[in-house]
Amino acid sequence: MTTNSRGDSSGDSTRSAAPSSFRFHPNLWLGAAMLFAFPALGMAMSDEVNWGPEDFAAMALLLGLLCGAIEAALHFLDSPRWRIAGIGLAVLLFLTVWAHFAVGIFS
């Protein structure tokens, strides 16, 4: 028998840690991966889609930041109203940067 940090004697000295309150959302990341795959499929099917490695890197960075911001909003914001506002702000910022990269809406 072993003695744990509280001085209790028990046959089982391993204790599991308290569960974390963070909840990973794999469907969010899976959706981002599917969205990321559309340009690659477009390039395979047509010559009109012409993305280079830098375009894929920029989109991967944008989607990663968007998913990270959504995960952070879901984890750190308690009120559903604040969560919706945080996710909406992240999506709006993503779309603004994406549109700027696509057509250069800012000078």
C-alpha positions as CSV (number, residue, x, y, z in Angstrom):
1,M,0.0,0.0,0.0
2,T,1.1,3.5,-0.7
3,T,0.4,6.8,1.0
4,N,-0.9,9.7,-1.2
5,S,-0.3,13.4,-0.6
6,R,-3.2,13.7,1.8
7,G,-1.8,10.9,4.0
8,D,-4.5,8.4,3.0
9,S,-3.4,4.8,2.5
10,S,-5.0,3.2,-0.5
11,G,-4.2,0.4,-2.9
12,D,-4.6,2.7,-5.9
13,S,-2.1,5.6,-5.9
14,T,-3.1,7.0,-9.3
15,R,-5.8,9.6,-9.4
16,S,-7.2,11.2,-12.4
17,A,-7.1,14.9,-12.7
18,A,-10.2,17.0,-12.7
19,P,-11.7,17.2,-16.2
20,S,-11.0,20.3,-18.1
21,S,-13.8,22.6,-19.1
22,F,-12.4,23.1,-22.6
23,R,-14.4,21.3,-25.2
24,F,-12.8,20.7,-28.6
25,H,-15.2,21.1,-31.6
26,P,-13.9,18.7,-34.3
27,N,-16.8,19.4,-36.7
28,L,-15.7,23.0,-36.9
29,W,-12.1,22.0,-37.9
30,L,-13.4,19.4,-40.3
31,G,-15.6,22.0,-42.0
32,A,-12.6,24.3,-42.3
33,A,-10.6,21.4,-43.9
34,M,-13.4,20.8,-46.4
35,L,-13.6,24.4,-47.2
36,F,-9.8,24.4,-47.7
37,A,-10.0,21.5,-50.1
38,F,-12.4,23.2,-52.5
39,P,-9.8,25.3,-54.4
40,A,-7.6,22.2,-54.8
41,L,-10.6,20.3,-56.3
42,G,-11.3,23.3,-58.5
43,M,-7.7,23.3,-59.7
44,A,-8.0,19.6,-60.6
45,M,-11.2,20.1,-62.5
46,S,-10.7,23.4,-64.3
47,D,-7.9,25.7,-65.5
48,E,-9.9,28.7,-64.3
49,V,-8.8,28.2,-60.6
50,N,-5.2,29.1,-60.3
51,W,-3.9,29.0,-56.8
52,G,-0.2,29.0,-55.8
53,P,1.4,27.7,-52.6
54,E,1.2,31.2,-51.1
55,D,-2.6,31.3,-51.7
56,F,-3.0,27.9,-49.9
57,A,-0.8,29.1,-47.0
58,A,-2.7,32.3,-46.6
59,M,-6.1,30.4,-46.7
60,A,-4.7,27.9,-44.2
61,L,-3.7,30.7,-41.9
62,L,-7.0,32.5,-42.2
63,L,-9.0,29.4,-41.6
64,G,-6.8,28.4,-38.6
65,L,-7.2,31.8,-37.1
66,L,-11.0,31.8,-37.7
67,C,-11.4,28.3,-36.1
68,G,-9.2,29.4,-33.2
69,A,-11.2,32.5,-32.6
70,I,-14.5,30.5,-32.7
71,E,-13.0,28.0,-30.3
72,A,-11.9,30.8,-28.0
73,A,-15.3,32.5,-28.1
74,L,-17.0,29.3,-27.2
75,H,-14.6,28.6,-24.4
76,F,-14.1,32.0,-22.8
77,L,-17.5,33.7,-23.3
78,D,-20.2,32.5,-21.0
79,S,-23.3,34.2,-22.3
80,P,-24.9,32.9,-25.5
81,R,-25.3,36.6,-26.7
82,W,-21.6,37.2,-26.2
83,R,-20.7,33.9,-27.9
84,I,-22.8,34.8,-31.0
85,A,-21.3,38.3,-31.0
86,G,-17.7,36.9,-30.8
87,I,-18.3,34.3,-33.5
88,G,-20.0,36.9,-35.7
89,L,-17.1,39.3,-35.3
90,A,-14.6,36.6,-36.1
91,V,-16.5,35.6,-39.2
92,L,-16.9,39.3,-40.3
93,L,-13.2,39.9,-39.9
94,F,-12.4,36.6,-41.8
95,L,-14.7,37.7,-44.7
96,T,-13.2,41.2,-44.8
97,V,-9.6,40.0,-44.9
98,W,-10.6,37.3,-47.5
99,A,-12.3,39.8,-49.7
100,H,-9.3,42.1,-49.4
101,F,-7.0,39.3,-50.5
102,A,-9.3,38.4,-53.4
103,V,-9.9,41.8,-54.9
104,G,-8.0,44.4,-52.9
105,I,-10.8,46.4,-51.3
106,F,-8.4,48.5,-49.3
107,S,-5.8,50.6,-51.0
